[in-house]
Amino acid sequence: MTFDIGIYHFGELTPDPVSGAIAPPSQRLHQLIEQAVVADQAGLSVFAVGEHHRPDFAIPAPAVVLSAIATQTSQIRLSSAVTVLSSDDPVRVFEQFSTLDNISNGRAEMIVGRGSYIESFPLFGYNLEDYGELFDEKLDLLTQIRANDPVTWNGRFRPALDDANISPRPYEGRSIPLWVGVGGTPASVIRTASRGLPMALGILGGRVDGFKPFVEAYRKAGEEHGFTQEALAVSVNGPGFVARTSQAAIDISYPYFAAGMTENFHQRGEGYRMPRRAYEASASEAGALFVGSPQQIIDKILLQHEAYGHERYIMQLGFGNTPQKETLEAIELLGTEVLPAVRNELASRKAEAV
């Protein structure tokens, strides 16, 4: 498998830390479309958008945003990051992403999860006491819909399906890639492995190799359930930023990252406060944040790959909405300098191992 690098965004509507201005949803969405176009032109592998249901985020419907992006791009794969499956209907999720798959000529992906932000549960009439059971049941239904048409199914939280046709089917009969977003809890890792589904591991802090035990547990559990290593793919997802120099990357991204963590992290205005020295420590060689020059990002991806052996890295680029000009430049650096260098080095290592 070729190593993939992509970017994702939540569409947060963070007040600018310099001017205090808050971009309207229309502006943020058009900025994301422009970012996706540049990512496509730069050769990046994946562009993903997350789902939230509160006024400080612009994206409650990832498939709609991705469909707009699909009409402006030609190669890049388009994914959610994540679809909060616990509070959604798997039938509608499949229909939406299958529609996206046809619009994009086979470029749709899904990353589904339980959701660390919980506002969608009361909004759509679900009880948080059923948090885990909702996800398990709905993931079971979604995987059955992917594999079968028509589908017969019965569960607790949704009316039964009896020989139901779910349409449209994906582009040219393909199976839309389905990843499970995991925040690093052992139970989530084992649950994903037992289904033989790829794992998208969200890492917000700690050491660059700090989740190695979780990756090892995932692969071991998957093999015990009879799945091959090819099926047990791992994606590492987390915040980062790229600029020509390390200092520029920190200077540009820190004020916006800090504002986003305060304003948009779970409870608006009551989030996590990060001093600059803590941000710099997290962006150091040993830290989990991927902030730096192209060469520093290359080195850190390769270092992490030694620990995880993962198949792709997706950067939450510019959390807190770094300025568009600098963000587009970061996307170009990630696609034109970081990605080819990482692929070449991993290919060289593989050839030497053979």
ABEGO torsion letter per residue (X at the ends): XBBBBBBBBAGBBBBBAAAGBBBBAAAAAAAAAAAAAAAAAAGBABBBBBBBBBAABABABAAAAAAAAAAABAABBBBBOBBBAAABBAAAAAAAAAAAAAAAGGABBBBBBAEABAAAAAAAGBBAAAAAAAAAAAAAAAAAAAABOBBBBBBAABBBBBGBBBOBBBBGGBBBBBBBBBAGBAAAAAAAAAAGBBBBBBBABEBAAAAAAAAAAAAAAAAAAGBBAAABBBBBBBBBBBBABAAAAAAAAAAAAAAAAAAABGBBGABBBBBAAAAAAAABAABABBBEBAAAAAAAAAAAAAAAGBABBBBBBGBGGBBAAAAAAAAAAAAAAAAAAAAAAAAAAAAAAX
